[in-house]
Structures are given as C-alpha cells and as structure tokens.
Amino acid sequence: MTIKRGIPLRHYSTYNIGGPARYFAQVSNEADLREALVFAKEKQLELLFLLGGGSNLIISDDGFAGLVIKFHDSSFIRRGGHDSRVEAGAGIQMADVVKQTTQAGLAGLEWAGGLPGSLGGAIFGNAGAFGGEMKDVIKSVRAAHITTHDSRLTTYDNKECEFSYRSSKFKKEGNYLIMSAVMEFQKGDSKELQKTAQEKIEYRKERHPLDYPNIGSIFKNIDDKNVVKKILTKFPELEADVNDTWHGKIPTAVLIQKAGLAGKQIGGAQISAKHANFIINKQNAKARDVVALIKEIKQTIKEKFDIDLEEEVRYVGF
C-alpha cells in the first residue's frame, strides 16, 4: 500500500468537484487499513475521511487537510450457500448488483435500476426509490469502525445497522468503512425483474439530468406526516400523487420548482430545470457555487413554505 500526497479528490467524485487530499491511501484489506492508521498516528493526523463511490459528496475547493482512505478492489459478488443470499464487496457498483441479481431471478433490488454509486454508499445512506430501500434486502454488513488511530472489524445484522430514512448507523455515527454485505432476496421471474429494472433506468434517464456531473438528490424528500399535511393544505392538487405515486412523501423537487428556483445558476453550478432536487456541475463549477445554491434553496423554501429542508449529501473538508 502506498500513501500519496496532493491527490485531486475531484477525480474520485461524481461531481468532478473538489480540491486535493493532503494524504491519500487506497486499502484492500484490514491489514492495509491498520497500516494507514499507523501512518495517521505517526503524522498526528486527527482528520480522517473514508471515501466510497464518490456520490452524495460535496468536497471543498480546498480539499481535505488530513488522510483520505479509499477501500479498493472490493467489487466482488457471489452467491452464498443459501440460494436467496448474495455477498458483495462494498466497492461494486449498484448497476452491477442490480444486473446480476435480476438476471438470477432474485427479487428485491429491481427498484434500484439506474441508481448511481457503489453498494457501500447505498448502504451508508440507506438509498431508496419507488418505495424500495436498501434496508429491505440487507441481511448483514461487514464494516470497520475506526476509532482514534485504530479499527475494529465487525459484522452488523440488519437491526444493528439502525436503518432509517436515508440514513444508517454508519452515517449517523461516522468513522465506519463498509467492506462488504450479505443481501437476502426473494425468488422472482428473471425476465420480469429485468424489465422492471430497465423501466427504472429509463425513468431516471428521462427525468434526471444525467448529461452533467451530479451527486444525485441534494435534499431528502419530505416524509414527516405533519409537514406533508401542511404542504397539502397549501397545494391540495398534490394529494393524489402523494397517495398514489409518492408513497406518502412529497418530493422536495416539487417545492423547489414551485418556489421558482429551477434553472437558477451561480457560477458553474445550476439547479436543474429537469429535476430541481439536482444541482448540476454545468460548467467547471466550484464547491462554493453548489453551497451557495443550497443555502438559497433552504432560505427560499423556509420563507415561502415555512419548511426546513435537510440535506441528503455530505460535506467534506468544510
């Protein structure tokens, strides 16, 4: 394992935004991880960041002043002794997981067709869409909990992962490096599952601004029942969609659109006119451009609708 200096983090972000890491290490196993932590201790580095697939991250223009650890070579996927279970490395792309499981006639992730990022990142943020969530298929997660210059590798069952809406134990507590997971599926018809997954892929292509670098949805959708009720009082025309299409939630993109913010641009970053919960890197955007748009969205939604939006993304190096 080699620890490098000054590696531009934009190369590891789906946003293509971000300054350099002071130190950067790619680890392939627990021994590598411990070696990286020894290095951090010797250099008296208090700042550690565990990098996954690079989606859902806003990396500072100044980069990261400590050690960035990226788990490398973890893209395996294999069937276990149990017909309905699959073990996969955290680094495998969700597109590959969906493709292989649907082809095998395993139902449970067909909703994730077109979902960007890695399996580890999807578990970290309990990714979801179309009424499905990662928590529905996760049997267990193998992760290293990194404390002060030390690590402990542990297997967490589904309950211990503490999944909630777009969150998990790993996201809430921080300093976890997800290394692999076991998923449990139901038996299904391969052709139907592949068809459903492809429909989701086409849905995303049609409605999401995939022609530009992005990090997915910026804000969590609104799932608090009291807040949903308050919005429906103001916009009763949304009730049918809430009940029939949006699974009881209100997409934040709808509010941003109604606030007249879609298409607004600061620097090289723009609130997508195609999907207003995406901020795209339209032309050499800086992190500060994205952060300024996020601030404006939150302030406007608060002023117009008295609703506090919560980011789904994480900030690195701020």
Summary of the structure (lengths in Angstrom):
residues: 318
radius of gyration: 19.9
end to end distance: 27.7
largest distance: 60.5
contacts: 1069
relative contact order: 0.14
helix: 35%
strand: 29%
